[in-house]
Amino acid sequence: MPDMKLTEAELANIVKEVLENAKDVKKTTLNASEVANLWNQYMGDSSSFCFNSFFLHIVEDEGVRAILEYALSLSKAHLTKIRHFFHNAHFPIPKGFSLEEDVNFDAVRTMTDDFILYFMEIMAIHGLNTYSVAISTSDRKDIRDYFIECNSEAAQLLNKIIALSKSRGQYAESPLMPPPEDVEFVNKKGLIADLLGDPKPLTATEITNLWFNLKKGVLAKTGALGFAQVAESEDVRDFLVRLVEITEKHLRELGEIMLTDHLPVPRNWDSDLTTSTISPFSDKLMMFHEGFKISAGIAYYGTGIGTSMRADVIATYSNALVDYVKLANEWLSIMVKHHWLEKQPGAADRKSLIQK
């Protein structure tokens, strides 16, 4: 029988090889948070690619055209990179959205170039928030580096959009605040005191959240109104009309809080919709986009609740949150009914495996 004893050098080489193999495995495997971050971004970027491709097809303003071209180049690069991550980890590539199935380039414009720019501004803000979460919840360094790069690109995109909007005098800036004379401390304790007396003036954080919830709400309402005008399925149209009505109510109630403190509210964009009834986008794509905005609205309303000290502000956000949760359930029913809801990868169904 041959001598199987290994020399120290041979043993060291084996250990080195095992460690190298383990390192390679770590570079290709994905954990739950990384799958969620990449999958959500793929769905978002494939939808953005469709929207921006049509916008580029009909845009007339050269400044907006340049920004659309930049945004499209980012989405294209992101989709390629995510396919690479999934392929190496042996995950199926999501179906997402495509120009062939979800865009009608024969349709005429449904919104002005100015509203397209506003649409891109709000979506860039959403992208920045999403990338920040992805950076903090991804464990692989190469994936964190990728999302850091995405975050930087989204910041550059937002800078370009804001610069163009400001040059035209149409950028909605957060309200100015007069500087206080000195440092102050809260002298009224709790929400009960707030309810019994006059509400104290809004804090800077409360103003910030109200302002940006109003800005995003304006896009949600006008966008849903434009989609309702061109949607083909009756249940989709009915849902979008309800979304318009509920979001309009939120805008009115949140806006009244700002106006009571003599603060401005963002402008209405409804007049920037055309009268076209021919849809440039599939009902599936429009519903996905509105579902994303409802989900984002729930998150932002929750942030508003957690950072507010005034009882009326908290109550308004709480009621709005309930409205959107109900809408989210309606959205889910329609998406499932039409087989439009792509299933995100999840944990193994151990019960089904055992039963088989």
C-alpha positions, 0 to 999 in steps of 0.5 A: 500500500503506497504511503499517503502521508503528505508533506507540509508543502503539499498540505499547504498547497491543498489548504491554499487551493481550498481557500481560493475555491471558497473565495471564488464561491463567495464571489458568485453566491448571493444572499437574500438581501443582495437578491432583493436589491438586484431583483428590484433594481432590474425590475425598476431599470427595465421599466425606466428603460421603457418609459425613457425610450418612449419619452426620447422618441417624442421629446422636442426640448434638447435639454430634456433630450440630453438628460433622457439619453444619459438616463437611458445609458445608465439603465442599459449599463445597470441591466447588463451588470445585474444579468452578470451577477445573476448569471454567475450565481445561477439565478434566472434573469427576471423577465421585467419589461421590454420595448417589444411588449410594453411600449407603443412607439406609434402613440403620440405624446401624453405629457409635455416635455416639462412634465417628463423632466419632473417625472425624471426628477422624482424617479431620480430621488427614488433611485437615490433612496433605493441605492442607499438601502442597497449599499447598507444591506449588501454583504459582497464588496463588489455588489456594494461597490456597484450600488455605490457607483449607481448612487453616484450616477443617480446623484449626477442625474439629479444634479443635471435635472435640477440645474435644467429645471432651475434654469427655466424657473420651474424647479419647486424649492423647499420653503425658506426658513427664517433663522431663530434668534436663539436655541430653543427647547420644547416646553410642551410635553406630548401629543395631548398638550398639542391636541388641547392647545394650538398646534405649534409651528411646523419643525424643519423636519416636518416641513421637509417631509410634508414638502417632498410627500407633496412633490411625490404625491403630485407626480403620483396623481398626475401620472395616474390621471394620464395613465387612466386616460389611456389604459385599455383594461376597465379594471385598470382604469377604475383602479387608476381613477381611485388612485387619483381621487385618494391621492388628491385627497392626501394632497389637499389634507397635507397641503392644508397643514402647510398653508395653515403655517403660511407655507407654499405647496408644489404646483399642480401638473395636470394641465401638462397632460395631453388629450390623447387616449392612445396608450404608449405603454402596456397596462402591465407597465403602467400598473407596475409603476403605480404599484411602485409609487404606492409602495414608496408612498407607504414608506414615506408616510411612515417616515412622516409619522415617525419624525413628526411631533404634531398630532394633526400631522401624525393623524393625517399621515396615519389616515393616508397610510391606511388608504394606500394599504387598501389600494396596495391590496387592490393593486395586488389583486389586479396584478395577480388576476392578469398574471402580471406579477413576477414572483421574486426569488424567495426561501425554499418551500420545505413543506412542499419538498417534504410532501413530494 
